[in-house]
Amino acid sequence: MTDDKDALIRRLSRIEGQVRGVSRMIDEDRYCIEVLQQVQAIKAALERVEDVVLRDHTRTCVQAAIESGDADEQREKFNELVELFARVKR
């Protein structure tokens, strides 16, 4: 993740600023649709972060488990992904 780490930290800092902005918008009684549009933007930005972290996990941890030849480790990484996707569906 070191390649993407700095970019992810910058992205998360921007998201943090967006969340503070939404908080201000609510405090200022801004129009609900404007608030909802910002919330949607935050959710989309978080999904992009999630995609990068998931991609990195598959390129590093999952790939290492596959290359290790250790069936228990492979099963563990596979089950982690299955559980993650099951939670997303809820």
N, C-alpha and C positions, 0 to 999 in steps of 0.2 A: 504494500500500500504506500510505500514511501514515495513512489512516483506521483501518486495522486493525492498524497496527504496534504500538501500545502494548498492545492486547489480546493480540496474538500473543506479545509479549515476556512479558507476565504469564502467559499459558498455558504457555509454554516454561519459565518459572521454576518453575511448579507441577509440570510434568513432571520437571524436574531434581530437585526435592524427592522426587517419587515414586520416581525411580531410586535416589536415595540411601537411601530407605526400604527398597527391595527389597534393596539391598546389605546393610543392617543386618539385615534379616530372614534373609538367607542366613547371615550371620555368626553370628546367634543360633540357627541351626538350627531356624527356624520350620517349621511344617507345610507341606509342598510345595504343597498345594492353595491355601493362603493366599498363598504366593509367586506361584503361577501366576495367581491372580485379580488380583493387583496388576500383574503383567506384562501381562495382558489389558487392564487399565484404562489402562496407559501406552500400549499400542499403539493403543487407541481414541482417546486424547487426541492422539496424533501424527497419526492419520488426520484428525482434525478440523482440525489445523493445516495439514496438506497440502491439505485441501479449500479452506480460506480462501486459501492462497497460490495454488493453481491457479485459483480463481475470480478472484482479483485479476489474475493473469497474463492471463487471457482478456479481462478488462475493460480492461486497459491495453495491454500489449504486442501481443497478437493483434489487438485492435480497431484499434490504431494502424497495424499492418501492413495491415489490410484497407482502412482509410480512406486510406492513402498511395497506393494504386493501384499500388504497386511489386510486380510479380509475383515478383521474386526474394525480397524481404523476406517476402511472404505465404507463399511456398513454404518459406522457412527456418522461420518460426514454426509452420507446419503440420507440418513434419518433426520439429521439436523435440517437439511433442506426441505424434506417432506413436511416436517413440523412447522417450519417457517411458512411455507406456502399454505398449509392448512390454516394457520392463524390469519393469514392475509384474506382468505376466503370468508372468514367469519364476520 
